[in-house]
Amino acid sequence: MHLLALQHQSSSGGSVPGDVGSVVAEGMAFATGNVVAHRAMDAVMGPCTFRHETVAPAPDVAISSGYDACGIHSKAFQYCINNSGNDINKCLFYMDMLSACRRSSGLAA
């Protein structure tokens, strides 16, 4: 019902350039209100900031899986070195296990 009333009002006395002009004026008023509202929010909340971050590429799977596979041997060797005093002969078994693991996984000893 309202649509018919609006069509009837605009066709009875208004002109097309006048209708276009009112639409343009309404759009400009909306845009101005929008800008004022954004400035008011910036004043209250602080300006909106964006931070761009770059993500480092994933490490090679073969190298990381090889490191994880030998990690337990490396920890055991370090534990032995730290707790054996100055006698490295007590840790030769752990050193041999770590070297064998690194050779089989392609890592340098």
C-alpha positions as CSV (number, residue, x, y, z in Angstrom):
1,M,0.0,0.0,0.0
2,H,2.9,2.4,0.8
3,L,4.6,1.6,-2.5
4,L,1.5,2.8,-4.4
5,A,1.3,6.0,-2.4
6,L,5.0,6.7,-3.0
7,Q,4.6,6.1,-6.8
8,H,1.5,8.2,-6.9
9,Q,3.2,11.1,-5.1
10,S,6.4,11.1,-7.2
11,S,4.4,10.9,-10.5
12,S,2.0,13.6,-9.6
13,G,4.3,16.6,-9.0
14,G,8.0,15.6,-9.1
15,S,10.4,15.5,-12.0
16,V,13.0,12.8,-12.8
17,P,16.0,15.2,-12.3
18,G,14.5,16.3,-9.0
19,D,14.1,12.7,-7.8
20,V,17.7,11.9,-8.8
21,G,18.9,15.0,-7.0
22,S,17.1,14.1,-3.8
23,V,18.6,10.6,-4.0
24,V,22.1,12.1,-4.5
25,A,21.6,14.5,-1.6
26,E,20.3,11.6,0.6
27,G,23.4,9.5,-0.3
28,M,25.8,12.4,0.5
29,A,24.1,12.9,3.9
30,F,24.4,9.2,4.7
31,A,28.1,9.2,3.7
32,T,28.7,12.3,5.8
33,G,27.0,10.8,8.8
34,N,28.9,7.6,8.3
35,V,32.3,9.5,8.3
36,V,31.3,11.5,11.4
37,A,30.3,8.3,13.3
38,H,33.6,6.6,12.4
39,R,35.6,9.6,13.6
40,A,33.6,9.6,16.8
41,M,34.3,5.9,17.4
42,D,38.0,6.5,16.6
43,A,38.1,9.2,19.2
44,V,36.6,7.0,21.8
45,M,38.1,3.6,21.0
46,G,41.3,4.7,19.2
47,P,42.0,4.3,15.5
48,C,41.7,0.9,13.8
49,T,45.1,-0.6,13.1
50,F,46.0,-3.6,11.0
51,R,49.2,-5.6,11.4
52,H,50.5,-7.8,8.6
53,E,52.5,-10.9,9.6
54,T,54.5,-13.1,7.5
55,V,54.6,-16.8,8.3
56,A,57.9,-18.7,7.9
57,P,57.7,-21.7,5.6
58,A,57.4,-25.1,7.2
59,P,60.8,-26.9,7.7
60,D,61.6,-29.9,5.5
61,V,59.8,-33.0,6.7
62,A,62.7,-35.3,6.3
63,I,65.1,-33.2,8.4
64,S,62.6,-32.6,11.1
65,S,61.5,-36.2,11.3
66,G,65.1,-37.3,11.4
67,Y,65.8,-34.9,14.2
68,D,62.8,-36.1,16.2
69,A,63.9,-39.7,15.6
70,C,67.4,-39.1,17.1
71,G,66.2,-36.7,19.8
72,I,65.9,-39.4,22.4
73,H,69.4,-40.7,21.7
74,S,70.8,-37.2,21.9
75,K,69.1,-36.6,25.2
76,A,70.4,-39.9,26.6
77,F,73.9,-39.0,25.5
78,Q,73.7,-35.5,27.0
79,Y,72.4,-37.0,30.3
80,C,75.2,-39.5,30.4
81,I,77.9,-36.8,29.7
82,N,76.4,-34.5,32.4
83,N,76.2,-37.2,35.0
84,S,79.4,-39.3,34.4
85,G,81.9,-36.9,35.8
86,N,84.8,-36.7,33.4
87,D,84.7,-40.3,32.2
88,I,83.5,-40.3,28.5
89,N,84.1,-44.0,28.3
90,K,80.8,-44.6,30.2
91,C,78.9,-42.8,27.4
92,L,80.4,-44.5,24.4
93,F,77.3,-46.7,24.0
94,Y,75.0,-43.7,23.9
95,M,77.4,-41.9,21.4
96,D,77.4,-44.9,19.1
97,M,73.6,-45.1,19.2
98,L,73.3,-41.4,18.4
99,S,75.8,-41.7,15.5
100,A,74.0,-44.7,14.1
101,C,70.7,-42.9,14.2
102,R,72.1,-39.9,12.5
103,R,73.7,-42.0,9.7
104,S,70.4,-43.9,9.1
105,S,68.3,-40.7,9.0
106,G,70.8,-38.9,6.7
107,L,71.9,-36.3,9.3
108,A,75.5,-35.5,9.8
109,A,77.1,-36.9,12.9
